[in-house]
Every structure is written in C-alpha cells, then in structure tokens.
C-alpha cells in the first residue's frame, strides 16, 4: 500500500503547533498595534469621540475613525460606554459611536489584508528604528505601531505557509465540506473563536488567510465571518455587564443590532440570498468584502433606529431602585495582626477613593454648560464619602503600625498610601468647593464661555480625566512604564496650562464680552484642573524613585522600556 501523502503522527503535531504559533503571533501583533495607539494617542482619541457626539452621523464617523486607529471596536465600545455613564455622551450618541466602530474595525481587517511584499520589512525596520532612537513617547509608540503592522503581515504569510500542507488533505476537505453544509456550526465556531481571542480583526484575517489557501468554500467562510461578528458584539456586551445601567444598555443595543443582523444574514446565506460571487473573484476577497458590507449595512439601517433601540434597551434594563446599599469597606479589623494583608486592604480603599473622585470629576464640565441639581448632589455625596474613607484609612494604617512591627518596605508602602489618600481627598475638595461652585455661578448668572474657551476647557478636562484614570491603573499595577507615562503627562498638563493662559489673554485683549465676563472663572478652572492632575500624579513618584527614573525636579531620561 502506498504511503499516505497527508501529514500524520508527529508531522501532524508539528503542523498544528506551527499553525497555533503563527495564529498567536497574529493575535499578539494586533494587540501590539492597539497598545501603541492607546499609549501615544489616547487623549486625542477621547477628544475625537467627545467632539463627535453632536449628532448620530458625526458620532458614527468618530467611532469609525477611533476604531481605525485602535484596531478594535471593543475598546471603542468601552470608551463610549464610559462617556455615556459620565454624561459626556448621550446614550444615542454612544450607540452611534459603536455602530461606526464596528465598520471601522471591519475596514481595519481589509487594510491589513491588502499588503505588498516589500512593505513588511520596511515597516519593521522603520518601526524598530523609531522605537529605539526616538526620545518622545509619541514617536516611540508610533514605532511600536509600525512593528505591529509589520508583524501582522508576517504572521499572515506564515499562516499561509503553515497551512500549505493541508490544501489537499482529504480530512480537512471533509471538515470544510461539512461546515459548508452545516452553516449553523460554522457560525458558532466563528463566534466562539472570536470570543476566545477577543479580536474580530484577528479572527477575520485568519479566516481570510485560510480561505486564500483554498481550505474552505465560500459558504463556510461566510458563515464563519458572520459568526465572528456575533462574537465581536458579545465581547463588548460581556465586558460592559459590570458597568452602570447606561453602559449596559449601549452594549446590549449593539449586540441586538450586530448580533441580530448576523443571524439574519446567516439565514439569508442558508437560503442562497447572499450574492457572494458579486463580492469578489476569490473566496478570500469575498470574506473581507462580506465583513465590510455586513457592518456597513448594519450602520446604514441601524442609525435611523438608534433612538428606538435605545428606548428598548432602557425598558429591558431599567434603572435600579434608588435604595442606598450599606457601604462595605476593605479595612478588615481581623487583618491588623497581618500587616502585609492589612496594607493591601488599605490600598484597595485608596483605589476606591480615587474612583470616587474620578466619578466626581467626570460630569464637571457638563455642569458648567447646564446645571443639574441631582448631579451636583451626587458629587457632594461622593465628596462626603471620600472624606470618610480618607479618615478611616489614616486611622486603620495607624492601628496597623502600632499592632505589629512593619518591615521597612511595608512601612514605606503604608506611608505612601496615606499620602495618596490625602492627595485624593484634596482633589475631591477642589471639585466640590471650586468646580461645583463655579459651575453654579455660571448658570445662576447666565454666563457662557466663548466657543474657543469652552472647547479649550473641555479638552483640558478630558486630558486631566484620562490622567486620573491612568493614575488609578498605576496604583493597581505598579507598572514603571505606566508610571513614567503618568509623570510625562503631568509635564504636558503644565505646558498646556501655560498655552491656555496665553490664548485666554489674547482673547481677553480683543475685548470679547463672553471672554471678559467669564475670565476669572475660566482661569480658575484651568488652575483647579491642573491641581487635580497633580494630586493624582503623585502615584507615580514612589515607583519612579525606586527605579531611578525620577530626579528631584524632572524625569531622568526618555522611555527605554519595550514593554
């Protein structure tokens, strides 16, 4: 009997290992691009989404652009849901952002799939050079992005090589024939795989590459792609479940439209109503074109019905009853004789303080434009809670210190946490006593900022809010690279404050009535926001002092870490 031409035994294991390895490289490469964009351009992206919230169309365009840059509709979904929860975006605008982001993510897959052979080494050479030679964070992270794109191209080529022996494999052909006849199974496999790797971009690129190798027919590939869209919507829904009701409604609405649309498209595919042959000459081209066409259709048909779907989701997920649950604290008395655990418990409460101050800061600029007594009352309640937690942390850490002898490292950590708590409490005071009072004064006197002044304050507020969120991440992770980014952001905030002051004086010199009437409030708001930023930036100091990155007056040098 002649030997089988198909791989088996050890050869098959090696083939599968190669395929798993290059698939992992593809997933990691997509993530590398996303982290580079997040680290270098997070603030401009936030501003883009916030400014795009004026109407549904501009919101969708903002979501499309953000997803193009972030390579992920899921990340955009989490940002939009957070903006909606804080009142920066309306629910309908945030919903429209998600629909645009889905199309942006699909476009990313098409752009990454279209590549020239010479581009791959050029991107990686340029990216590595920028990362190693540049002194600024933006250029270093731009290098990271270029390396990520180059690695995506490389991984797609390697996937093609790894799967080449499977082209004429009878077993693989039988599986693909089955998936072509059982579209429901192919659909579920696409959804589950996308859910597992948390990236619809990587999933669609993999499906397209396998299709290009002739390993699957058009109907099986189409079902897998439609399943990937359901899986992508499920990722955002799952990640948003822990948020407030507004956030949950937005990701639910996206799941209803995108996931429901995928099911309808699957039914049309099963009935032979999808003209796949018109989408491209090859199965690989059809895969990418179907992905874009599907998300474009969901956007165009869904955008007019965004308010209706928003109301439906509000009915499905109503606001909970306004009963105030008892406050639960991590400051466990039973841990006093275990100082390491007690200090960790105190760190949890400091984080809770920071999150409460973040929630106070988020709606501040909205109150300047439109006073809302309920929102102001919520800010005051959180300020009282922050004061209480600060007192409890100081008392608890003092008891820990007296209950047991602390090691030098533990004593230093306890002292740092106490200092963080004091800084966070001071930031809360600034919001409640300064920003809140100025917002009330603006509304009671019917004052308005000039268009340029209002835009400056909104952008500055958004940058400070992003810095606060970064500080809380540093507090949790202790990551030196993130701490350096936080310290660099503090310097940027100081530079921006100077520019805003100069721009305000220039407008003031022109004698515009709006600028003159609100001059003191404008400058005081900028000053207070800078102080809030400084209060959170202290989180980076102990980490950078320990690593030797922080000198008495400035950072010791440019970012060198490749993490």
QUIHUKA-V388004 format. One record per residue. RES is the residue in one letter. PHI is phi in whole degrees, -180 to 180 (999 if undefined). OMEGA is omega in radians with two decimals (NA if undefined). Layout:
((RES | PHI | OMEGA) (RES | PHI | OMEGA))
This chain:
((X | 999 | -3.13) (X | -66 | 3.13) (X | -68 | 3.13) (X | -69 | 3.13) (X | -79 | -3.05) (X | -94 | -3.12) (X | -67 | 3.09) (X | -151 | 3.10) (X | 59 | -3.12) (X | -56 | -3.14) (X | -62 | 3.12) (X | -67 | 3.12) (X | -63 | 3.11) (X | -64 | 3.13) (X | -62 | 3.14) (X | -65 | 3.11) (X | -66 | 3.09) (X | -62 | -3.13) (X | -65 | 3.12) (X | -64 | -3.12) (X | -66 | -3.12) (X | -73 | 3.03) (X | -66 | 3.07) (X | -62 | 3.10) (X | -63 | 3.11) (X | -63 | -3.13) (X | -61 | -3.12) (X | -68 | -3.14) (X | -65 | 3.09) (X | -62 | 3.12) (X | -66 | 3.13) (X | -61 | 3.10) (X | -62 | -3.08) (X | -63 | -3.13) (X | -66 | 3.08) (X | -62 | 3.12) (X | -66 | -3.13) (X | -62 | -3.09) (X | -73 | -3.05) (X | -96 | -2.95) (X | -130 | -3.07) (X | -64 | -3.11) (X | -67 | 3.07) (X | -59 | 3.12) (X | -66 | 3.09) (X | -61 | -3.14) (X | -67 | 3.10) (X | -59 | -3.12) (X | -68 | -3.13) (X | -67 | -3.14) (X | -69 | -3.14) (X | -78 | -3.05) (X | -83 | -3.10) (X | -72 | 3.09) (X | -151 | -3.04) (X | -64 | -3.10) (X | -67 | 3.13) (X | -66 | 3.08) (X | -65 | 3.12) (X | -64 | 3.11) (X | -65 | 3.10) (X | -64 | 3.09) (X | -64 | 3.10) (X | -61 | -3.12) (X | -66 | -3.13) (X | -64 | 3.13) (X | -68 | 3.06) (X | -59 | -3.10) (X | -79 | -3.06) (X | -86 | -3.14) (X | 61 | -3.05) (X | -159 | 3.03) (X | -75 | -3.13) (X | -66 | 3.12) (X | -63 | 3.10) (X | -63 | 3.12) (X | -60 | 3.14) (X | -67 | 3.09) (X | -64 | -3.12) (X | -64 | 3.12) (X | -63 | 3.09) (X | -66 | 3.09) (X | -64 | 3.13) (X | -66 | -3.13) (X | -65 | -3.13) (X | -89 | 3.12) (X | 88 | 3.12) (X | -68 | 3.06) (X | -119 | 2.99) (X | -73 | -3.13) (X | -62 | -3.13) (X | -67 | 3.12) (X | -66 | 3.12) (X | -64 | 3.11) (X | -63 | 3.12) (X | -65 | 3.07) (X | -58 | -3.13) (X | -64 | 3.13) (X | -64 | 3.08) (X | -67 | 3.14) (X | -66 | 3.11) (X | -61 | 3.09) (X | -69 | 3.10) (X | -62 | 3.11) (X | -63 | 3.11) (X | -65 | 3.12) (X | -66 | 3.08) (X | -58 | 3.14) (X | -60 | 3.13) (X | -67 | -3.13) (X | -66 | -3.14) (X | -73 | 3.14) (X | -75 | 3.14) (X | -91 | -3.04) (X | -148 | 3.05) (X | -103 | -3.07) (X | -61 | -3.10) (X | -76 | -3.04) (X | -71 | -3.07) (X | -60 | 3.13) (X | -66 | 3.13) (X | -63 | 3.14) (X | -62 | -3.09) (X | -70 | 3.10) (X | -63 | 3.13) (X | -65 | -3.11) (X | -64 | 3.13) (X | -64 | 3.13) (X | -62 | 3.13) (X | -62 | -3.08) (X | -67 | -3.06) (X | -83 | -3.01) (X | -101 | -3.06) (X | -76 | 3.14) (X | -105 | -3.14) (X | -103 | -3.11) (X | -61 | -3.07) (X | -61 | -3.12) (X | -72 | 3.08) (X | -62 | -3.12) (X | -72 | 2.99) (X | -61 | 3.05) (X | -61 | 3.09) (X | -59 | -3.12) (X | -63 | -3.13) (X | -64 | 3.08) (X | -62 | 3.12) (X | -60 | 3.12) (X | -64 | 3.10) (X | -61 | 3.13) (X | -70 | 3.04) (X | -61 | 3.13) (X | -61 | 3.13) (X | -63 | -3.11) (X | -65 | 3.10) (X | -66 | 3.07) (X | -63 | -3.12) (X | -68 | 3.08) (X | -63 | 3.09) (X | -61 | 3.12) (X | -70 | -3.10) (X | -67 | -3.09) (X | -92 | -3.12) (X | -55 | 3.14) (X | -66 | -3.09) (X | -90 | -3.03) (X | -59 | -3.08) (X | -106 | -3.12) (X | -76 | -3.09) (X | -64 | -3.13) (X | -65 | 3.12) (X | -63 | 3.12) (X | -61 | 3.13) (X | -65 | 3.11) (X | -62 | -3.11) (X | -69 | 3.06) (X | -64 | 3.13) (X | -64 | 3.13) (X | -63 | 3.10) (X | -67 | 3.12) (X | -94 | 3.12) (X | -114 | -3.04) (X | -66 | 3.13) (X | -63 | 3.12) (X | -66 | 3.11) (X | -62 | 3.12) (X | -60 | 3.14) (X | -66 | 3.12) (X | -62 | 3.11) (X | -61 | -3.13) (X | -68 | -3.10) (X | -66 | -3.13) (X | -64 | 3.13) (X | -63 | 3.08) (X | -60 | -3.06) (X | -66 | -3.09) (X | -94 | 3.09) (X | 56 | 3.10) (X | -159 | 3.09) (X | -72 | 3.10) (X | -62 | -3.14) (X | -64 | -3.12) (X | -64 | -3.11) (X | -68 | 3.09) (X | -62 | 3.12) (X | -66 | 3.13) (X | -62 | 3.13) (X | -64 | 3.13) (X | -67 | 3.09) (X | -63 | 3.11) (X | -66 | 3.13) (X | -65 | 3.10) (X | -84 | 3.14) (X | 76 | -3.08) (X | -88 | 3.13) (X | -151 | 3.11) (X | -84 | -3.06) (X | -65 | -3.09) (X | -70 | 3.10) (X | -63 | 3.14) (X | -64 | 3.13) (X | -64 | 3.12) (X | -64 | 3.10) (X | -63 | -3.14) (X | -66 | 3.10) (X | -64 | 3.06) (X | -64 | 3.10) (X | -61 | 3.10) (X | -68 | 3.05) (X | -63 | 3.13) (X | -61 | 3.11) (X | -63 | 3.10) (X | -68 | 3.13) (X | -68 | 3.13) (X | -61 | -3.13) (X | -63 | 3.14) (X | -63 | -3.12) (X | -65 | -3.11) (X | -68 | -3.12) (X | -90 | -3.08) (X | -64 | -3.10) (X | -83 | -3.09) (X | -85 | 3.09) (X | -67 | -3.08) (X | -54 | -3.12) (X | -60 | 3.13) (X | -63 | -3.11) (X | -65 | 3.13) (X | -64 | -3.09) (X | -66 | -3.13) (X | -71 | 3.05) (X | -67 | 3.12) (X | -61 | 3.09) (X | -64 | 3.11) (X | -65 | -3.14) (X | -64 | -3.10) (X | -77 | -3.08) (X | -73 | 3.13) (X | -69 | 3.10) (X | -65 | 3.09) (X | -64 | 3.11) (X | -64 | 3.11) (X | -66 | 3.10) (X | -65 | 3.13) (X | -65 | 3.09) (X | -64 | 3.10) (X | -62 | 3.10) (X | -64 | 3.10) (X | -65 | 3.14) (X | -65 | -3.14) (X | -88 | 3.13) (X | 74 | -3.08) (X | -96 | 3.10) (X | -94 | -3.11) (X | -79 | -3.07) (X | -61 | -3.10) (X | -66 | 3.12) (X | -83 | -3.08) (X | -88 | -3.14) (X | 170 | -3.11) (X | -81 | -3.14) (X | -121 | 3.12) (X | -64 | 3.13) (X | -61 | 3.11) (X | -65 | 3.13) (X | -65 | 3.14) (X | -60 | -3.11) (X | -67 | -3.13) (X | -65 | 3.11) (X | -63 | 3.14) (X | -60 | 3.13) (X | -70 | -3.10) (X | -62 | -3.14) (X | -63 | -3.10) (X | -70 | 3.06) (X | -66 | 3.11) (X | -66 | 3.10) (X | -61 | 3.13) (X | -65 | -3.07) (X | -66 | -3.12) (X | -81 | -3.08) (X | -85 | -3.05) (X | -57 | 3.12) (X | -64 | -3.07) (X | -101 | -3.13) (X | -57 | 3.13) (X | -61 | -3.14) (X | -66 | 3.13) (X | -66 | 3.10) (X | -62 | 3.11) (X | -67 | 3.10) (X | -62 | -3.14) (X | -67 | 3.08) (X | -66 | 3.10) (X | -72 | 3.13) (X | -74 | 3.14) (X | -127 | -3.12) (X | -70 | 3.07) (X | -64 | 3.11) (X | -68 | 3.09) (X | -59 | -3.03) (X | -82 | 3.05) (X | -93 | -3.10) (X | -86 | -3.13) (X | -70 | 3.11) (X | -63 | -3.11) (X | -73 | 3.13) (X | -106 | -3.12) (X | -113 | 3.09) (X | -86 | -3.07) (X | -80 | -3.05) (X | -82 | 3.14) (X | -63 | -3.08) (X | -69 | -3.10) (X | -94 | -3.05) (X | -61 | 3.12) (X | -89 | 3.06) (X | -124 | -2.93) (X | -58 | -3.13) (X | -63 | 3.11) (X | -71 | 3.14) (X | -66 | 3.12) (X | -67 | 3.06) (X | -63 | 3.09) (X | -63 | 3.10) (X | -64 | 3.10) (X | -61 | 3.10) (X | -62 | -3.14) (X | -71 | 3.07) (X | -63 | 3.07) (X | -60 | 3.12) (X | -62 | 3.06) (X | -59 | -3.12) (X | -61 | 3.12) (X | -66 | 3.10) (X | -66 | 3.10) (X | -66 | 3.08) (X | -59 | 3.12) (X | -66 | 3.07) (X | -70 | -3.07) (X | -74 | -2.99) (X | -54 | -3.08) (X | -89 | -2.99) (X | -60 | -3.09) (X | -69 | 3.09) (X | -65 | 3.12) (X | -70 | 3.07) (X | -63 | -3.09) (X | -80 | -3.09) (X | -148 | -3.10) (X | -69 | 3.10) (X | -134 | -3.03) (X | -65 | -3.14) (X | -65 | 3.10) (X | -65 | 3.11) (X | -63 | 3.10) (X | -63 | 3.12) (X | -64 | 3.09) (X | -63 | -3.14) (X | -64 | 3.12) (X | -63 | 3.12) (X | -67 | 3.10) (X | -64 | 3.08) (X | -63 | 3.11) (X | -66 | 3.12) (X | -61 | 3.12) (X | -62 | 3.14) (X | -64 | -3.12) (X | -63 | 3.13) (X | -60 | 3.12) (X | -63 | -3.11) (X | -65 | 3.12) (X | -64 | -3.14) (X | -60 | -3.14) (X | -65 | -3.11) (X | -65 | -3.14) (X | -66 | 3.08) (X | -65 | 3.12) (X | -69 | 3.09) (X | -62 | -3.11) (X | -62 | -3.11) (X | -83 | -3.07) (X | -78 | -3.08) (X | -151 | 3.08) (X | -76 | -3.10) (X | -94 | 3.01) (X | -67 | 3.14) (X | -55 | -3.14) (X | -65 | -3.12) (X | -69 | 3.10) (X | -64 | 3.11) (X | -64 | 3.13) (X | -64 | 3.11) (X | -63 | 3.13) (X | -67 | 3.10) (X | -63 | -3.13) (X | -62 | 3.10) (X | -62 | 3.10) (X | -66 | 3.09) (X | -60 | -3.12) (X | -61 | 3.11) (X | -63 | -3.14) (X | -65 | 3.13) (X | -64 | 3.13) (X | -65 | 3.09) (X | -64 | 3.09) (X | -63 | 3.09) (X | -61 | 3.09) (X | -61 | -3.14) (X | -62 | -3.14) (X | -68 | -3.05) (X | -74 | -3.05) (X | -90 | -3.08) (X | -107 | -3.07) (X | -62 | -3.11) (X | -64 | -3.13) (X | -67 | 3.12) (X | -68 | 3.10) (X | -64 | 3.10) (X | -63 | -3.14) (X | -64 | 3.10) (X | -57 | -3.07) (X | -75 | -3.13) (X | -67 | 3.14) (X | -98 | 3.14) (X | 57 | 3.13) (X | -92 | 3.06) (X | -138 | 3.05) (X | -74 | 2.96) (X | -65 | -3.12) (X | -59 | 3.14) (X | -67 | 3.14) (X | -65 | 3.13) (X | -63 | 3.13) (X | -66 | 3.12) (X | -61 | -3.12) (X | -66 | 3.13) (X | -63 | 3.14) (X | -67 | -3.13) (X | -67 | 3.09) (X | -60 | -3.12) (X | -67 | 3.10) (X | -65 | 3.13) (X | -66 | 3.12) (X | -62 | 3.09) (X | -64 | 3.11) (X | -67 | 3.07) (X | -61 | 3.13) (X | -64 | 3.09) (X | -64 | 3.13) (X | -61 | 3.12) (X | -67 | 3.05) (X | -64 | 3.11) (X | -65 | 3.12) (X | -60 | -3.14) (X | -76 | -2.95) (X | -93 | -3.04) (X | 68 | -3.07) (X | -74 | -3.08) (X | -67 | 3.14) (X | -65 | 3.09) (X | -66 | 3.10) (X | -65 | 3.07) (X | -62 | 3.11) (X | -60 | 3.13) (X | -65 | 3.12) (X | -66 | 3.09) (X | -64 | 3.13) (X | -65 | 3.08) (X | -60 | 3.12) (X | -66 | 3.11) (X | -64 | 3.13) (X | -61 | 3.11) (X | -64 | 3.12) (X | -66 | 3.14) (X | -66 | 3.11) (X | -59 | 3.12) (X | -65 | 3.14) (X | -65 | 3.13) (X | -64 | 3.11) (X | -62 | 3.14) (X | -65 | 3.13) (X | -64 | 3.13) (X | -66 | 3.13) (X | -63 | 3.10) (X | -65 | 3.09) (X | -66 | -3.14) (X | -64 | 3.12) (X | -66 | 3.11) (X | -80 | 3.03) (X | 78 | 3.11) (X | -64 | -3.05) (X | -60 | -3.12) (X | -62 | -3.14) (X | -69 | -3.14) (X | -65 | -3.07) (X | -66 | -3.04) (X | -112 | -3.02) (X | -58 | -3.10) (X | -63 | -3.12) (X | -66 | -3.14) (X | -61 | -3.08) (X | -69 | 3.11) (X | -67 | 3.11) (X | -64 | 3.10) (X | -61 | -3.13) (X | -63 | -3.11) (X | -67 | 3.12) (X | -62 | 3.09) (X | -64 | 3.14) (X | -66 | 3.09) (X | -63 | 3.11) (X | -60 | 3.13) (X | -63 | -3.12) (X | -63 | 3.13) (X | -90 | -3.12) (X | -66 | -3.14) (X | -62 | 3.14) (X | -60 | -3.08) (X | -78 | -2.96) (X | -60 | -3.13) (X | -61 | -3.12) (X | -66 | -3.10) (X | -73 | 3.04) (X | -66 | -3.13) (X | -68 | -3.13) (X | -85 | -3.13) (X | 81 | -3.12) (X | -87 | -3.04) (X | -114 | 3.03) (X | -93 | -3.09) (X | -55 | -3.06) (X | -120 | -3.06) (X | -161 | 3.05) (X | -67 | -3.03) (X | -78 | -3.12) (X | 180 | -3.11) (X | -70 | 3.12) (X | -65 | -3.13) (X | -118 | -3.04) (X | -75 | 3.09) (X | -96 | -3.09) (X | -81 | NA))
